[in-house]
Amino acid sequence: MQTPAEQYEQLIGEEDKVVFGIQTCEHCVTLLLDNLYHTGEAQNQDTYTEILKIIHEVEQRLRGEWLTIKIQKALLAHQMKQKGDV
């Protein structure tokens, strides 16, 4: 069984992956909006909208995962503080 400190370190790695995913979503949205601005492809607006909504859904799922990780980290940090591991 992992110690709270080991669990905390593992969560940091998971958090890094989730945050990178969120940043990737944000970057994709920016690129798509920039492309739409430069091309003015009004005929493809529905396609852009659909893609952007899907990216937004992925980003929201990742933000939910991130919140869960932050909650777990806070609880583990409390446990480590109680044990004097911090």
C-alpha positions as CSV (number, residue, x, y, z in Angstrom):
1,M,0.0,0.0,0.0
2,Q,1.3,3.5,-0.9
3,T,1.9,6.1,1.7
4,P,0.0,9.3,1.6
5,A,3.2,11.1,0.3
6,E,3.5,8.5,-2.5
7,Q,-0.1,8.9,-3.4
8,Y,0.3,12.6,-3.4
9,E,3.3,12.4,-5.8
10,Q,1.3,10.1,-8.1
11,L,-1.6,12.6,-8.1
12,I,0.9,15.3,-9.2
13,G,1.8,13.3,-12.2
14,E,-1.9,12.7,-13.0
15,E,-2.6,16.4,-12.5
16,D,0.2,17.4,-14.9
17,K,-1.4,15.2,-17.6
18,V,-4.9,16.6,-17.1
19,V,-3.6,20.2,-17.1
20,F,-1.7,19.6,-20.3
21,G,-5.0,18.2,-21.8
22,I,-6.8,21.4,-20.7
23,Q,-4.1,23.5,-22.3
24,T,-4.3,21.5,-25.5
25,C,-8.1,22.1,-25.7
26,E,-7.6,25.8,-25.1
27,H,-4.9,25.9,-27.8
28,C,-7.2,24.0,-30.3
29,V,-10.0,26.4,-29.7
30,T,-7.7,29.4,-30.2
31,L,-6.4,27.9,-33.5
32,L,-9.9,27.1,-34.8
33,L,-11.2,30.5,-33.9
34,D,-8.2,32.2,-35.5
35,N,-8.6,30.1,-38.6
36,L,-12.3,31.0,-38.8
37,Y,-11.4,34.7,-38.4
38,H,-8.8,34.6,-41.1
39,T,-10.8,32.6,-43.6
40,G,-14.3,33.9,-42.8
41,E,-15.7,30.5,-43.8
42,A,-19.3,31.2,-42.9
43,Q,-20.5,28.2,-45.0
44,N,-18.6,26.0,-42.6
45,Q,-19.9,27.7,-39.4
46,D,-21.9,24.6,-38.4
47,T,-18.9,22.4,-38.6
48,Y,-16.7,24.8,-36.7
49,T,-19.5,25.1,-34.0
50,E,-19.8,21.3,-33.7
51,I,-16.0,20.8,-33.4
52,L,-15.7,23.7,-30.9
53,K,-18.5,22.3,-28.7
54,I,-16.9,18.8,-28.7
55,I,-13.6,20.3,-27.6
56,H,-15.4,22.3,-25.0
57,E,-17.0,19.1,-23.7
58,V,-13.6,17.4,-23.5
59,E,-12.2,20.4,-21.6
60,Q,-15.1,20.4,-19.1
61,R,-14.6,16.7,-18.5
62,L,-10.9,17.3,-17.9
63,R,-11.6,20.2,-15.6
64,G,-13.9,17.9,-13.6
65,E,-11.0,15.4,-13.3
66,W,-8.7,18.2,-12.2
67,L,-11.1,19.2,-9.5
68,T,-11.3,15.6,-8.2
69,I,-7.5,15.4,-8.2
70,K,-7.2,18.7,-6.3
71,I,-9.7,17.5,-3.7
72,Q,-7.7,14.2,-3.3
73,K,-4.5,16.2,-3.0
74,A,-6.0,18.4,-0.3
75,L,-7.1,15.4,1.7
76,L,-3.7,13.7,1.4
77,A,-1.9,16.9,2.4
78,H,-4.1,17.1,5.5
79,Q,-3.2,13.4,6.3
80,M,0.5,14.1,5.8
81,K,0.3,17.2,8.0
82,Q,-1.5,15.2,10.8
83,K,1.3,12.6,10.6
84,G,4.0,15.2,10.5
85,D,5.1,14.2,7.0
86,V,5.0,17.7,5.7
